Amino acid sequence: MKKRGIAEEDVQNFDIVFAQNYGIKKQPGDSKKAPYYKEHKFAEKIEKLIAKELGIDWDKHNSLGD
Protein backbone atom coordinates (compact mmCIF):
# COMPACT_ATOMS: atom_id res chain seq x y z
CA MET A 1 0.00 0.00 0.00
CA LYS A 2 2.92 2.31 0.64
CA LYS A 3 3.67 2.45 -3.09
CA ARG A 4 0.13 3.72 -3.67
CA GLY A 5 0.41 6.34 -0.94
CA ILE A 6 -1.93 4.52 1.44
CA ALA A 7 -0.70 4.52 5.03
CA GLU A 8 -1.02 1.28 7.00
CA GLU A 9 -2.42 3.31 9.88
CA ASP A 10 -5.24 4.58 7.64
CA VAL A 11 -6.05 1.02 6.58
CA GLN A 12 -6.11 -0.24 10.16
CA ASN A 13 -8.19 2.67 11.42
CA PHE A 14 -10.72 2.26 8.62
CA ASP A 15 -10.97 -1.50 9.17
CA ILE A 16 -11.52 -1.08 12.92
CA VAL A 17 -14.30 1.47 12.51
CA PHE A 18 -15.87 -0.57 9.70
CA ALA A 19 -15.85 -3.75 11.83
CA GLN A 20 -17.48 -1.87 14.72
CA ASN A 21 -20.31 -0.82 12.40
CA TYR A 22 -20.76 -3.95 10.26
CA GLY A 23 -19.09 -6.85 12.06
CA ILE A 24 -17.99 -9.60 9.68
CA LYS A 25 -21.05 -9.44 7.43
CA LYS A 26 -19.26 -7.19 4.95
CA GLN A 27 -15.70 -6.78 3.77
CA PRO A 28 -14.29 -3.34 4.51
CA GLY A 29 -12.58 -3.19 1.11
CA ASP A 30 -15.97 -3.32 -0.61
CA SER A 31 -16.82 0.10 0.81
CA LYS A 32 -16.13 2.91 -1.61
CA LYS A 33 -14.92 4.87 1.42
CA ALA A 34 -12.08 2.38 2.04
CA PRO A 35 -8.69 3.98 1.41
CA TYR A 36 -7.76 0.84 -0.54
CA TYR A 37 -11.06 0.29 -2.41
CA LYS A 38 -9.47 0.32 -5.87
CA GLU A 39 -6.75 -2.13 -4.82
CA HIS A 40 -9.27 -4.42 -3.11
CA LYS A 41 -11.47 -4.58 -6.20
CA PHE A 42 -8.48 -5.32 -8.43
CA ALA A 43 -7.38 -8.18 -6.17
CA GLU A 44 -10.94 -9.51 -6.07
CA LYS A 45 -11.02 -9.70 -9.87
CA ILE A 46 -7.88 -11.83 -9.81
CA GLU A 47 -9.35 -14.06 -7.09
CA LYS A 48 -12.49 -14.59 -9.16
CA LEU A 49 -10.43 -15.58 -12.21
CA ILE A 50 -8.46 -18.11 -10.16
CA ALA A 51 -11.62 -19.51 -8.56
CA LYS A 52 -13.20 -19.93 -11.99
CA GLU A 53 -10.11 -21.70 -13.33
CA LEU A 54 -10.12 -24.07 -10.35
CA GLY A 55 -13.86 -24.73 -10.62
CA ILE A 56 -14.63 -23.06 -7.29
CA ASP A 57 -18.04 -21.46 -6.79
CA TRP A 58 -17.09 -17.85 -6.00
CA ASP A 59 -20.29 -16.99 -4.17
CA LYS A 60 -19.99 -20.03 -1.91
CA HIS A 61 -16.26 -19.46 -1.37
CA ASN A 62 -16.69 -15.76 -0.63
CA SER A 63 -19.67 -16.18 1.71
CA LEU A 64 -19.15 -14.56 5.10
CA GLY A 65 -21.68 -16.75 6.87
CA ASP A 66 -24.79 -15.08 5.48
N, C-alpha and C positions, 0 to 999 in steps of 0.2 A: 504494500500500500504506500510505502514511503515514496516510491518512484512516481506514484500518481499524485503525490502531495496530500495524502490522507493520513493524518496522525493516528497512531494506534490508540492514543487516549480518546480521541473522538469516536473511534469505532467502539471501544469498550463502554464509554459513557452512553452512546446511543443504544447499544445492545442491552445494557442494564435497564434503562428507562423503558425500552420497548418490552422487555420481559416482564417488568412490573405491571404494564398495561395490558399485555396480551398473553402472558404465560408462554406455553410452548405450542399453542394452537396455530401460530403464524411464525414464519421466518422473518427476522428483522430485515434481512437484505431485500425482501420483496416490497418493503415500504419505499416509496419514491423519496421519502425524507432521509433515508439511510445515506450516510456519507459515501458509501461504497455500492450504491444501487446499481450503477452501470457495470461494475466489475462482477457483482453477484449475478446479474442477469447473463452476462457473457459466460461465466463459469457454468451456469445452469444449462445453457444451450449445449455446451460440450458434454455435460453429464447426460443430457437427454440423448445425444447422438450415441454415446457409449452404451447406454441402457438399451437403446434400440438394436444396436449391433449384437449385443449379448442376449437379446430376446427377453429382456426384463421389462415388466409392466411398470412404466414410469409412475403412474398415479398410485399404484400399490406401494412401490418402493419409496416414494416421496411422502406418503401419508404420515401425518404427525399424530396419529391416534384419534382421528376424527370419528 
